[in-house]
Amino acid sequence: MSFLAQSGFSCAPQIGYQESRIESVSAGILFTAFEPSGDARAAPVIAALRSARPEVPIWAFGGPQMEQSGAQIIERTTEDAVMLAGAALQVPRHLRRLRTLRRWLADRRVEALVPVDSPAANWSVCRLIRRARPDARIVHLVAPQLWAWAPWRIRKLRVLTDHVLCLLPFEPDWFGRRGVSASFVGDPLFPPVIASAPAESDESGAAACTRVALLPGSRRHDVRANWPTMLEAFRRLRAAHRKLVGTVAALNDEIADRVRGSILPADGIEVRVGEVDAVLAWAQVALVKSGTGSLQTAAAGVPMVIVYNIDRWKWHLVGRWLVPIRTLTLPNLIAESQGLGRAVPELVPHFGQVAPVVAALEPLLTDPDRWRQQKAVMRRIAEPFAGVRYGQTAARRIIEIVSGTTAT
C-alpha cells in the first residue's frame, strides 16, 4: 500500500505512479527550524503528519512546540533569534550544527527534508542533504521571500528545493512563473474557523478608540530598534487623548523586562508575556513592528500602523538596492494582490522619527470611518485563508511529494 493511501488521505495515482518512497520505519522526515516563528509554523504540520503516519519517524532541529507535536528533537535551535547577541555568534554555532547533522545522517535514512523559513541558515542544510541524501525530497515550508529581496537567488532555490509550501496566497504564481513548483497551504495565524466566521460588529469603531496594542517584535535587535519610537509615539498620543491605554505583547520575559525598564507608571502601559492573541482580542488599534506580527494583527482584524526602523545609511547604501519592491509589509502585499491597494499605513523603512507614527495612528483613533475602512480590508485579507486547514494541507502536500502522488 502506498505512503499516501496508508495515511488516510484519498488520492488518484499519476501516470507512472510509484510505491511509497518511505519503505520502512527507519526512514523518516527531518524538519529544520531556527527561529521561534519557525517552531510555531512547523508544529501543526508535524502534528498532522504524526496523525496520518504515526509509524514514520519525524526528527527536528527545532523547538518546544515541534517536540510537543511529536518530533524527536536532535538539537534545540529556535531560541537563537532571541538569545544570541548577533549574527557573528551564530556562524560558528551553525557550522557545528552542520557537523552534527552530517554525523547524524550516517545511520539514518531521510526521505524528506522540510526546511522551515530562515533561508540564511537553511540553504546550507539543503546543500548538505542534496550531497548526503540525493534521493531525498526537499520541501520548503514558508517560502523564502525572494519576491521582496535578492530575487536572483531563485536559481539557488531551483537547485535546493523540490517544492515550496507557501503561506501567502500570491506566492505560488510568483514562484511558478520562475520555474519553482509551489502551492498555497494557508497560515496558522488564520485558522479557518476564524477566517470564515461572520464579521464582527463594527460598533467599537463608532467612537474614539482607547485601547492600543503595541507589538515591538520578537528579536532583541528589533525591540531595541523599534520600541523607543513606539513608546514615544504612544506617549504623545496619550498626552492628547488621556483615556488612551496600551498593552505590549512581549514574546518572552527577556523582551518584557527590556520594555518594563523603559515605561513609567504615568504611561498607562501594561506588559503581557506570551499572550499576543489575548492582547489583540482586547485592542481596538495596534502599532506593530513589520513582520509576522503584522499578519497576526490582520488575522485578528485589528486596524493598525506598521513600522520598521533601520539605520538610514544601511538602507541607502545596501537595502534599497537589494529590495526591488516598495510595498514591504505582509498585509499590504496581500491586499495589493487582491486589487485593494495599500490598505495599512506602513512606515517601512523608517528612521526613528516619532511624528510620522503619531500622524499615522491618530486617524485610526479618532476617525470612525477610517477605522471601519481598514477593518473591512482586514476581513478581505483573510478571505483566501478561509477554509484552508494549514497543518493538514501542508502535511498532505508533503505526503504527496514524498509518495509521488496527486490528491483528488
C-alpha positions in Angstrom: 0.0 0.0 0.0 1.3 3.5 -0.8 2.5 6.0 1.7 -0.4 8.3 0.8 -3.0 5.6 0.9 -1.8 4.4 4.3 -2.1 8.0 5.6 -5.8 8.0 5.3 -5.8 10.7 2.5 -7.6 9.7 -0.6 -5.6 10.0 -3.8 -5.6 9.2 -7.5 -2.2 8.0 -8.8 -0.5 9.8 -11.6 0.7 8.1 -14.7 3.9 6.2 -13.7 2.7 6.0 -10.1 5.4 4.8 -7.7 5.0 2.9 -4.5 5.9 4.9 -1.4 9.5 6.2 -1.1 9.3 5.5 2.6 9.6 1.8 2.8 10.3 1.2 6.5 10.0 2.6 9.9 13.8 3.6 9.8 13.1 6.1 7.0 11.7 9.5 8.1 11.2 13.2 7.7 13.6 15.8 9.0 12.4 19.4 9.9 14.9 22.2 10.5 13.7 25.5 12.1 15.9 28.2 13.6 13.5 30.8 15.0 10.5 30.8 17.3 8.2 31.6 14.4 9.6 28.5 12.6 8.9 26.4 15.7 5.3 27.7 15.7 4.7 27.1 12.0 6.2 23.6 11.9 4.3 22.3 14.9 0.8 22.0 13.3 2.4 20.2 10.3 4.3 17.8 12.4 1.1 17.0 14.4 -0.8 16.3 11.2 1.9 14.1 9.8 2.1 12.2 13.1 -1.7 11.7 12.9 -1.5 10.5 9.3 1.6 8.2 9.6 2.4 7.6 13.3 4.9 4.9 12.4 7.1 7.3 10.4 9.9 9.0 12.4 10.0 12.8 12.4 13.2 14.4 13.5 13.9 18.0 14.0 16.4 20.7 14.7 13.8 22.8 16.3 11.9 23.9 19.4 9.5 23.0 22.2 6.3 23.3 20.1 7.7 20.9 17.5 8.7 18.5 20.2 5.2 18.7 21.8 3.7 17.9 18.3 5.6 14.7 18.1 9.1 15.4 16.6 12.2 13.9 18.1 14.5 16.8 18.8 18.1 16.4 17.7 19.0 19.8 19.0 17.2 22.9 20.3 17.7 25.6 17.7 14.8 28.1 17.8 16.0 30.2 20.7 18.8 31.7 18.7 16.9 34.6 17.2 16.2 36.0 20.6 19.1 34.9 22.8 22.2 35.3 20.6 23.9 38.7 20.5 24.4 38.9 16.8 25.0 37.1 13.5 28.7 36.8 14.2 27.9 34.4 17.2 25.5 32.4 15.1 28.0 31.4 12.4 30.3 29.1 14.4 27.3 27.6 16.1 25.6 26.8 12.8 28.8 25.3 11.4 28.9 23.0 14.5 25.3 22.0 13.8 26.1 21.1 10.2 28.8 18.8 11.5 26.3 17.3 14.0 23.8 16.8 11.2 26.4 15.2 8.9 27.3 12.6 11.7 23.6 12.1 12.5 22.9 11.3 8.8 25.4 8.4 8.8 23.0 5.9 10.2 19.6 7.3 9.2 17.6 7.4 6.0 16.0 10.8 5.5 13.3 10.6 2.8 12.3 14.3 3.1 13.8 17.5 4.4 11.4 20.2 5.5 13.4 23.5 6.0 11.2 26.0 7.8 11.8 29.7 7.0 15.2 31.1 7.9 16.7 30.7 4.4 20.1 32.0 5.6 20.5 29.0 7.9 18.6 26.5 5.8 20.4 27.0 2.5 23.5 25.2 3.9 21.3 22.4 5.4 19.7 21.9 1.9 23.1 21.7 0.3 24.2 19.1 2.8 21.1 17.0 2.3 21.5 17.2 -1.5 25.0 15.8 -1.2 24.5 13.2 1.5 20.9 12.1 0.5 20.5 12.9 -3.1 17.2 11.0 -3.4 15.6 12.8 -0.5 12.9 15.3 -1.3 13.3 18.9 -0.1 10.0 20.7 0.7 10.3 24.2 1.9 7.8 25.2 4.5 7.4 29.0 4.3 8.7 30.4 1.0 11.9 32.4 1.0 10.8 35.9 0.3 12.7 36.3 -2.9 9.9 38.4 -4.3 10.9 41.0 -1.7 14.7 40.9 -1.7 17.5 39.3 -3.7 15.3 37.8 -6.4 18.3 36.5 -8.3 18.5 33.7 -5.6 15.7 31.9 -7.4 18.4 30.0 -9.2 19.7 28.7 -5.9 16.1 27.7 -4.9 15.6 25.8 -8.1 18.5 23.6 -7.2 17.8 23.3 -3.5 14.0 22.5 -3.4 11.5 20.1 -4.9 8.5 22.1 -3.8 7.7 25.2 -1.8 4.7 25.4 0.6 3.6 29.0 0.6 1.9 30.8 3.4 0.9 33.8 1.3 -1.8 33.4 -1.5 0.1 35.3 -4.2 3.4 33.4 -3.8 2.7 30.2 -5.9 2.1 32.2 -9.0 5.3 34.2 -8.5 7.4 31.1 -8.0 5.6 29.1 -10.7 6.4 31.8 -13.3 10.1 31.3 -12.4 10.2 27.6 -12.7 9.7 26.6 -9.0 6.9 24.2 -8.0 4.8 25.8 -5.2 1.4 25.6 -3.6 -0.6 27.6 -1.1 -1.2 25.9 2.3 -2.6 28.8 4.4 -1.1 30.1 7.6 -1.6 29.0 11.2 -2.3 32.7 12.0 -5.5 32.3 10.0 -7.3 29.3 11.5 -10.3 28.6 9.2 -12.9 28.8 12.0 -11.8 32.4 12.5 -11.2 33.4 8.9 -14.6 32.1 7.7 -16.6 33.4 10.7 -19.2 36.1 10.2 -17.8 39.6 10.5 -18.0 41.1 14.0 -19.9 44.2 14.7 -18.1 47.5 13.9 -19.8 49.3 16.8 -16.5 49.6 18.7 -15.3 52.0 15.9 -18.3 54.3 16.4 -16.4 56.5 18.9 -12.8 57.3 19.6 -10.6 54.2 20.2 -8.8 54.0 23.5 -7.1 50.6 23.6 -3.8 50.2 21.7 -1.8 47.0 21.2 2.0 47.5 20.9 3.9 44.7 19.2 7.6 45.6 19.2 8.9 42.3 17.7 10.4 39.0 18.8 14.1 39.6 18.3 16.3 41.6 20.7 17.7 43.9 18.0 14.1 44.6 16.6 12.9 45.6 20.0 16.0 47.8 20.6 15.5 49.5 17.2 11.7 50.0 17.3 10.5 50.2 20.9 11.8 53.7 21.7 9.9 55.1 18.7 6.8 53.2 19.6 6.9 54.3 23.2 7.4 58.0 22.4 4.6 57.9 19.8 2.3 56.4 22.4 3.2 59.0 25.0 2.5 61.8 22.6 -0.9 60.3 21.7 -1.7 59.7 25.3 -0.9 63.4 26.1 -3.6 64.4 23.6 -6.1 61.5 24.5 -6.0 60.9 28.2 -8.1 57.8 28.1 -5.7 56.0 25.9 -4.2 52.8 27.4 -1.7 50.4 25.8 -0.7 46.8 26.2 2.6 45.4 25.0 2.6 41.8 23.7 6.1 40.5 24.6 7.2 37.2 23.2 9.2 36.3 26.3 10.4 37.5 29.7 13.6 39.0 28.3 11.7 41.3 26.0 9.2 42.1 28.7 11.9 43.1 31.1 13.5 45.4 28.5 10.2 47.1 27.8 9.2 47.4 31.5 12.6 49.1 32.2 11.6 51.9 29.9 8.0 52.7 30.8 6.7 54.9 33.6 3.5 54.5 35.7 2.1 57.6 34.0 2.5 56.0 30.6 -0.6 53.8 31.0 1.1 50.7 29.5 0.7 47.1 30.7 3.1 44.3 29.5 1.9 40.8 28.9 4.1 37.9 28.1 3.2 35.2 25.5 -0.4 36.5 25.1 -0.4 38.0 21.6 -3.8 36.7 20.8 -5.4 37.9 24.0 -3.8 41.4 23.6 -5.1 41.7 20.0 -8.6 40.5 21.1 -8.6 43.3 23.6 -7.2 46.0 21.3 -9.1 48.4 19.0 -5.9 49.6 17.2 -2.4 48.3 17.0 1.1 49.7 16.4 3.2 46.8 15.0 6.8 46.1 14.0 6.8 44.9 10.4 6.9 41.1 10.2 4.8 38.1 11.3 3.2 40.3 14.0 1.5 42.4 11.3 0.0 39.4 9.7 -1.2 38.1 13.1 -2.8 41.5 13.7 -4.5 41.3 10.3 -5.8 37.9 11.2 -7.3 39.3 14.4 -9.0 42.0 12.3 -7.4 44.9 14.2 -6.7 48.2 12.3 -3.0 49.0 12.6 0.0 51.1 11.6 3.2 49.2 10.8 6.7 50.5 11.4 10.2 49.2 10.9 13.2 51.2 11.9 16.5 50.7 10.1 19.8 52.7 10.0 19.4 55.3 7.3 22.9 54.7 5.9 22.5 51.0 5.7 19.2 51.4 3.8 20.6 53.9 1.3 23.9 52.1 0.8 22.6 48.5 0.7 18.9 47.9 1.5 17.3 49.9 -1.3 19.4 48.1 -3.9 18.6 44.6 -2.6 14.8 45.2 -2.3 13.1 45.6 -5.7 9.6 46.3 -4.3 8.2 49.4 -2.5 5.4 47.7 -0.6 7.1 45.8 2.1 4.5 44.6 4.7 2.6 41.4 4.5 -0.9 42.7 4.9 -0.4 45.3 2.2 1.2 42.7 -0.2 -1.9 40.5 0.2 -4.2 43.5 -0.2 -2.4 44.6 -3.4 -2.6 41.1 -4.8 -6.4 41.3 -4.3 -6.6 44.7 -6.1 -7.3 46.6 -2.8 -4.2 48.8 -2.9 -2.1 49.7 0.1 -4.6 49.4 2.9 -2.4 49.8 6.0 -0.2 52.8 6.8 3.4 51.4 6.6 6.4 53.3 7.7 9.0 50.9 6.2 11.8 51.7 6.1 11.6 54.2 8.9 14.4 56.0 10.6 13.1 56.6 14.1 11.1 59.8 13.6 8.2 59.9 16.0 5.9 62.5 14.4 5.0 60.3 11.3 4.0 57.4 13.6 1.7 59.7 15.6 0.3 61.2 12.4 -0.5 57.7 11.0 -2.1 56.4 14.2 -4.2 59.5 15.0 -6.9 58.9 12.4 -7.4 55.3 13.4 -8.0 56.5 17.0 -10.3 59.5 16.2 -12.0 58.9 12.8 -14.6 56.0 12.9 -14.8 55.9 9.1 -11.0 55.4 8.7 -11.2 52.7 11.4 -14.1 50.9 9.7 -12.5 51.1 6.3 -9.3 49.3 7.5 -11.4 46.8 9.5 -13.2 45.9 6.3 -9.9 45.4 4.4 -8.7 43.1 7.2 -11.7 40.9 6.5 -10.9 40.9 2.8 -7.3 40.0 3.5 -8.5 36.9 5.5 -10.7 35.6 2.6 -8.0 33.5 0.8 -7.3 31.7 4.1 -10.9 30.8 4.8 -11.4 27.0 4.9 -7.7 26.2 4.4 -6.6 24.0 7.3 -2.9 24.8 7.4 -1.5 21.8 9.2 -3.4 19.2 7.3 -2.9 20.9 3.9 0.8 21.2 4.4 1.1 17.6 5.7 -0.9 16.3 2.7 1.4 18.1 0.2 4.5 16.6 1.9 3.0 13.1 1.8 2.1 13.6 -1.9 5.6 14.8 -2.8 7.4 12.0 -1.0 5.0 9.4 -2.4 4.9 10.8 -6.0 1.1 11.0 -5.9 -1.5 13.7 -6.5 -4.6 14.1 -4.3 -8.0 14.3 -5.8 
